Amino acid sequence: MTSFISAWIWSERFWLPENVTWADLEHPPPGVEYPILWNMLYAFPLAAVVYFLRLLFERLVAKPCAHILQIQAGVPRQAQPNAILERLYQSKASPDERQLEGLSKQLDWDVRKIQRWFRVRRNQDRPSTQKKFCESMWRFTFYLAIFIYGINHLWSTSWMWDTRECWQNYPFQPLSPEQHSYYLVELAFYWSLMFSQFIDIKRKDFVIMLVHHLATILLITFSYGNNMIRAGSMVMCVHDASDIFLEAAKMANYAKYQRLCDGLFVFFSISFFICRLVIFPFWIIHSVLVESWEIAGPYRAWWLLNGLLLVLQCLHIIWFYLIMGIAIKAIFRGKVAKDDRSDVESSSEEEICSSTDPSRNQTLKGNSRTSNLNGEAHDH
């Protein structure tokens, strides 16, 4: 039974072009190396290393930078200790009206007082501006470093300038050490994002980002196993390019450099449009969809890989719609507006509960001029 399932999962008829076997890729000519899918298992321990490096970076580099820029961690208002409310909060952070009425009778509290307790408690768990700055600085550093590494490798290749070269003699194309390292590090990074998404700042586009990370991980893994390394390298490089500006804009926003934030957001919008709505569909997807059909011919996994690329492109269109919403608001308000892909609850909704603290209200009014770019790009 196990051998049958294994044979079905790793079916050569599904994953490889006609007349190509796994043995052909596992036994290349002397001096030549082809991708071996099992090498991608190294991404799991490497993902743990990447996550550990992130924690070190945020503590030893990003946090001191935040202090220099006077970005304080801040102490959120503490909710009044209450075992009954805390127990419900752990299972449901926003109780419905029926639960609120039941709690009101049980505690002999006014419903509005209970609502206020839950709002304060949710605010208590929201990450500080300093924490968000540290996360953005880590992602900015990674995207910048990996983009430089990727573009430095691709710039000297023939297939970057002539995408038909991606499919000449496919799938028997040698794997260089640079390509292997590029793939492994990118895959490890996205696995770390996948796992840390459940403990990082929670955003409205949680499901979209989950789909994005899954699609990206599957694309990286499958394209490596099928030796679509050349096209895959360009896909990763194009995605990293625009994310650099997004994370930089978020850092400027957290540091309250509004003009710098606005300028970087403009660069992000332009780079996002060029990279993900022009280069990606009309250069890369066209090559994988059309040129590969003409040169190498389609096979079963070919349809799956192209389907994942099209899913990714649909997400790009959704995100660009959100970006345009921010840009339109910026035109009328003269500054970058709050990203729709923000924390679980908007600050305006949460800060209403602070009406009992006049000094906090004044602070919030002053800070409302600076919007939050809490959406994640990348992340890709």
ZALUM-543613 format. One record per residue (C-alpha): residue number from 1; x, y, z. Coordinates in nm, 3 decimals, padded with zeros to 5 digits. Example, Ala and Ser with C-alpha at 12.3 -4.5 7.8 and 13.67 -1.06 7.14 Angstrom:
<nodes>
     i        xx        yy        zz
     1    01.230   -00.450    00.780
     2    01.367   -00.106    00.714
</nodes>
This chain:
<nodes>
     i        xx        yy        zz
     1    00.000    00.000    00.000
     2    00.280    00.239    00.095
     3    00.469    00.168   -00.225
     4    00.152    00.226   -00.427
     5    00.093    00.567   -00.264
     6    00.459    00.661   -00.311
     7    00.446    00.560   -00.677
     8    00.127    00.762   -00.724
     9    00.271    01.075   -00.556
    10    00.600    01.058   -00.747
    11    00.456    00.945   -01.076
    12    00.700    01.022   -01.356
    13    00.410    01.051   -01.600
    14    00.271    01.336   -01.388
    15    00.581    01.528   -01.281
    16    00.817    01.490   -01.576
    17    00.799    01.548   -01.952
    18    00.750    01.251   -02.180
    19    01.040    01.002   -02.197
    20    01.210    01.152   -01.889
    21    01.253    00.957   -01.564
    22    01.369    01.042   -01.213
    23    01.673    00.823   -01.276
    24    01.774    01.051   -01.562
    25    01.787    01.347   -01.322
    26    01.948    01.151   -01.037
    27    02.235    01.030   -01.257
    28    02.362    01.327   -01.459
    29    02.674    01.314   -01.678
    30    03.012    01.352   -01.501
    31    03.074    01.708   -01.385
    32    02.705    01.802   -01.412
    33    02.451    01.826   -01.130
    34    02.072    01.826   -01.162
    35    01.829    01.926   -00.885
    36    01.731    01.647   -00.646
    37    01.402    01.718   -00.472
    38    01.515    01.560   -00.145
    39    01.771    01.840   -00.106
    40    01.482    02.074   -00.032
    41    01.433    01.895    00.303
    42    01.731    02.096    00.425
    43    01.497    02.397    00.412
    44    01.323    02.286    00.734
    45    01.624    02.307    00.968
    46    01.739    02.612    00.775
    47    01.397    02.775    00.837
    48    01.456    02.732    01.211
    49    01.797    02.896    01.168
    50    01.640    03.183    00.972
    51    01.382    03.234    01.247
    52    01.655    03.231    01.513
    53    01.857    03.483    01.311
    54    01.549    03.700    01.289
    55    01.512    03.701    01.669
    56    01.880    03.793    01.709
    57    01.856    04.063    01.443
    58    01.548    04.220    01.599
    59    01.708    04.221    01.942
    60    02.064    04.326    01.857
    61    02.016    04.544    01.548
    62    01.657    04.653    01.492
    63    01.573    04.736    01.853
    64    01.875    04.968    01.902
    65    01.783    05.138    01.572
    66    01.431    05.187    01.704
    67    01.570    05.350    02.018
    68    01.787    05.583    01.809
    69    01.477    05.684    01.610
    70    01.290    05.727    01.941
    71    01.037    05.455    01.861
    72    00.925    05.344    02.203
    73    00.776    05.009    02.292
    74    00.498    05.175    02.489
    75    00.301    05.024    02.777
    76   -00.058    04.939    02.677
    77   -00.340    05.009    02.916
    78   -00.398    04.701    03.132
    79   -00.741    04.544    03.156
    80   -00.888    04.495    03.502
    81   -00.812    04.136    03.617
    82   -01.119    03.916    03.583
    83   -01.092    03.537    03.567
    84   -01.433    03.485    03.398
    85   -01.372    03.737    03.121
    86   -01.014    03.621    03.072
    87   -01.127    03.261    03.029
    88   -01.373    03.364    02.757
    89   -01.118    03.594    02.596
    90   -00.875    03.306    02.548
    91   -01.134    03.125    02.336
    92   -01.315    03.421    02.180
    93   -01.167    03.771    02.177
    94   -01.489    03.934    02.050
    95   -01.799    03.786    02.220
    96   -02.138    03.818    02.053
    97   -02.440    03.998    02.200
    98   -02.585    03.685    02.360
    99   -02.259    03.619    02.543
   100   -02.233    03.984    02.646
   101   -02.582    03.977    02.797
   102   -02.501    03.654    02.983
   103   -02.180    03.801    03.121
   104   -02.367    04.118    03.223
   105   -02.607    03.915    03.437
   106   -02.330    03.691    03.574
   107   -02.098    03.976    03.674
   108   -02.361    04.242    03.735
   109   -02.172    04.468    03.492
   110   -02.310    04.699    03.230
   111   -02.275    04.560    02.874
   112   -02.074    04.866    02.768
   113   -01.832    04.807    03.055
   114   -01.780    04.448    02.940
   115   -01.729    04.564    02.581
   116   -01.476    04.817    02.706
   117   -01.291    04.543    02.898
   118   -01.262    04.327    02.584
   119   -01.144    04.622    02.377
   120   -00.875    04.710    02.630
   121   -00.775    04.343    02.655
   122   -00.741    04.317    02.277
   123   -00.534    04.634    02.271
   124   -00.317    04.482    02.539
   125   -00.220    04.201    02.301
   126   -00.158    04.424    02.002
   127    00.211    04.463    01.919
   128    00.381    04.793    01.986
   129    00.509    05.021    01.712
   130    00.862    04.923    01.811
   131    00.791    04.554    01.758
   132    00.636    04.623    01.416
   133    00.936    04.836    01.323
   134    01.173    04.552    01.419
   135    00.977    04.301    01.209
   136    00.976    04.533    00.908
   137    01.346    04.603    00.943
   138    01.420    04.229    00.941
   139    01.214    04.171    00.628
   140    01.365    04.478    00.460
   141    01.716    04.349    00.531
   142    01.639    04.001    00.402
   143    01.463    04.118    00.086
   144    01.742    04.361    00.005
   145    02.018    04.103    00.063
   146    01.847    03.820   -00.127
   147    01.750    04.052   -00.415
   148    02.110    04.168   -00.455
   149    02.226    03.806   -00.449
   150    01.961    03.699   -00.700
   151    02.001    03.985   -00.947
   152    02.379    03.952   -00.932
   153    02.346    03.588   -01.042
   154    02.073    03.646   -01.302
   155    02.236    03.950   -01.463
   156    02.508    03.740   -01.622
   157    02.278    03.462   -01.745
   158    02.146    03.432   -02.100
   159    01.793    03.329   -02.000
   160    01.724    03.655   -01.815
   161    01.747    03.843   -02.144
   162    01.610    03.569   -02.368
   163    01.349    03.369   -02.177
   164    01.333    03.101   -02.448
   165    01.670    02.989   -02.309
   166    01.482    02.869   -02.001
   167    01.347    02.576   -02.203
   168    01.634    02.480   -02.430
   169    01.733    02.120   -02.354
   170    01.479    02.114   -02.070
   171    01.483    01.942   -01.819
   172    01.851    01.848   -01.862
   173    01.992    02.183   -01.751
   174    02.283    02.189   -01.504
   175    02.229    02.326   -01.156
   176    02.486    02.579   -01.035
   177    02.577    02.618   -00.664
   178    02.440    02.976   -00.676
   179    02.102    02.854   -00.797
   180    02.088    02.582   -00.532
   181    02.172    02.826   -00.251
   182    01.925    03.084   -00.383
   183    01.642    02.832   -00.387
   184    01.724    02.683   -00.048
   185    01.744    03.017    00.133
   186    01.425    03.149   -00.028
   187    01.234    02.832    00.059
   188    01.362    02.840    00.418
   189    01.258    03.205    00.451
   190    00.905    03.136    00.330
   191    00.872    02.836    00.561
   192    00.977    03.062    00.850
   193    00.716    03.320    00.740
   194    00.457    03.045    00.716
   195    00.512    02.930    01.073
   196    00.569    03.274    01.225
   197    00.251    03.408    01.064
   198    00.059    03.244    01.348
   199    00.256    03.431    01.617
   200    00.333    03.761    01.440
   201    00.109    04.064    01.401
   202   -00.227    03.936    01.286
   203   -00.371    04.111    00.983
   204   -00.696    04.119    00.791
   205   -00.534    03.945    00.495
   206   -00.425    03.647    00.708
   207   -00.600    03.395    00.479
   208   -00.470    03.563    00.163
   209   -00.116    03.559    00.300
   210   -00.156    03.194    00.401
   211   -00.260    03.108    00.045
   212    00.027    03.321   -00.087
   213    00.289    03.146    00.129
   214    00.152    02.802    00.041
   215    00.148    02.881   -00.331
   216    00.501    03.023   -00.310
   217    00.636    02.722   -00.119
   218    00.473    02.481   -00.363
   219    00.604    02.676   -00.661
   220    00.960    02.684   -00.525
   221    00.954    02.314   -00.434
   222    00.792    02.187   -00.754
   223    00.998    02.409   -00.984
   224    01.314    02.283   -00.814
   225    01.209    01.919   -00.846
   226    01.116    01.972   -01.213
   227    01.434    02.168   -01.280
   228    01.246    02.485   -01.374
   229    01.523    02.666   -01.188
   230    01.579    02.932   -01.453
   231    01.221    03.057   -01.463
   232    01.184    03.007   -01.087
   233    01.484    03.226   -01.009
   234    01.331    03.512   -01.206
   235    00.998    03.469   -01.027
   236    01.164    03.500   -00.687
   237    01.378    03.797   -00.787
   238    01.079    03.990   -00.927
   239    00.883    03.938   -00.606
   240    01.166    04.047   -00.377
   241    01.224    04.373   -00.569
   242    00.900    04.552   -00.474
   243    00.890    04.417   -00.116
   244    01.204    04.616   -00.035
   245    01.021    04.947   -00.081
   246    00.714    04.831    00.113
   247    00.916    04.741    00.422
   248    01.118    05.064    00.395
   249    00.795    05.267    00.376
   250    00.659    05.091    00.683
   251    00.977    05.163    00.878
   252    00.958    05.532    00.783
   253    00.594    05.535    00.891
   254    00.669    05.382    01.230
   255    00.949    05.638    01.277
   256    00.699    05.916    01.187
   257    00.892    06.038    00.885
   258    00.574    06.099    00.689
   259    00.726    06.257    00.377
   260    00.982    05.980    00.348
   261    00.704    05.725    00.399
   262    00.496    05.885    00.123
   263    00.790    05.889   -00.118
   264    00.882    05.528   -00.048
   265    00.521    05.423   -00.089
   266    00.518    05.585   -00.433
   267    00.831    05.386   -00.524
   268    00.667    05.072   -00.387
   269    00.349    05.128   -00.590
   270    00.547    05.184   -00.910
   271    00.778    04.888   -00.853
   272    00.484    04.664   -00.760
   273    00.303    04.756   -01.081
   274    00.611    04.709   -01.300
   275    00.735    04.389   -01.137
   276    00.411    04.205   -01.062
   277    00.163    04.336   -01.315
   278    00.396    04.383   -01.612
   279    00.717    04.178   -01.588
   280    00.568    03.883   -01.403
   281    00.265    03.814   -01.629
   282    00.395    03.937   -01.966
   283    00.756    03.821   -01.934
   284    00.774    03.527   -01.695
   285    00.425    03.371   -01.706
   286    00.425    03.416   -02.084
   287    00.752    03.223   -02.101
   288    00.631    02.941   -01.872
   289    00.290    02.923   -02.038
   290    00.366    02.984   -02.407
   291    00.738    02.942   -02.477
   292    00.770    02.624   -02.272
   293    00.472    02.478   -02.462
   294    00.638    02.557   -02.795
   295    00.986    02.429   -02.702
   296    00.945    02.155   -02.440
   297    00.577    02.075   -02.473
   298    00.318    02.049   -02.191
   299    00.287    01.761   -01.944
   300    00.062    01.702   -01.642
   301    00.262    01.887   -01.378
   302    00.305    02.171   -01.627
   303   -00.065    02.251   -01.581
   304   -00.029    02.251   -01.202
   305    00.273    02.482   -01.202
   306    00.107    02.726   -01.439
   307   -00.207    02.715   -01.226
   308   -00.007    02.816   -00.919
   309    00.152    03.102   -01.112
   310   -00.192    03.224   -01.213
   311   -00.314    03.201   -00.851
   312   -00.018    03.417   -00.754
   313   -00.107    03.666   -01.025
   314   -00.467    03.686   -00.900
   315   -00.333    03.773   -00.555
   316   -00.119    04.044   -00.713
   317   -00.428    04.199   -00.868
   318   -00.610    04.193   -00.531
   319   -00.315    04.357   -00.357
   320   -00.276    04.620   -00.627
   321   -00.643    04.706   -00.580
   322   -00.571    04.763   -00.208
   323   -00.261    04.966   -00.292
   324   -00.461    05.186   -00.528
   325   -00.714    05.242   -00.249
   326   -00.434    05.376   -00.031
   327   -00.299    05.591   -00.317
   328   -00.642    05.743   -00.387
   329   -00.684    05.830   -00.020
   330   -00.338    05.984   -00.024
   331   -00.438    06.214   -00.311
   332   -00.727    06.358   -00.108
   333   -00.561    06.354    00.235
   334   -00.210    06.452    00.133
   335   -00.054    06.150    00.304
   336   -00.047    05.773    00.284
   337   -00.367    05.641    00.435
   338   -00.404    05.339    00.657
   339   -00.343    05.014    00.472
   340   -00.659    04.801    00.452
   341   -00.436    04.501    00.529
   342   -00.375    04.617    00.885
   343   -00.409    04.468    01.230
   344   -00.714    04.263    01.319
   345   -00.886    04.575    01.454
   346   -00.836    04.931    01.336
   347   -00.684    05.175    01.577
   348   -00.984    05.408    01.553
   349   -01.216    05.131    01.672
   350   -00.985    05.019    01.949
   351   -00.898    05.365    02.074
   352   -01.263    05.457    02.137
   353   -01.237    05.246    02.451
   354   -00.973    05.485    02.584
   355   -01.223    05.766    02.631
   356   -01.188    05.721    03.007
   357   -00.826    05.836    02.977
   358   -00.819    06.199    02.853
   359   -00.440    06.217    02.825
   360   -00.438    05.904    02.611
   361   -00.707    06.054    02.388
   362   -00.494    06.360    02.320
   363   -00.199    06.141    02.231
   364   -00.410    05.935    01.995
   365   -00.545    06.242    01.825
   366   -00.195    06.362    01.761
   367   -00.082    06.024    01.633
   368   -00.384    05.977    01.407
   369   -00.209    06.189    01.146
   370    00.044    05.913    01.098
   371   -00.110    05.607    00.938
   372   -00.004    05.245    00.972
   373    00.133    05.049    00.680
   374    00.089    04.717    00.850
   375    00.027    04.505    00.542
   376    00.280    04.231    00.463
   377    00.407    04.191    00.112
   378    00.614    03.988    00.069
   379    00.574    03.918    00.143
   380    00.546    03.743   -00.249
</nodes>
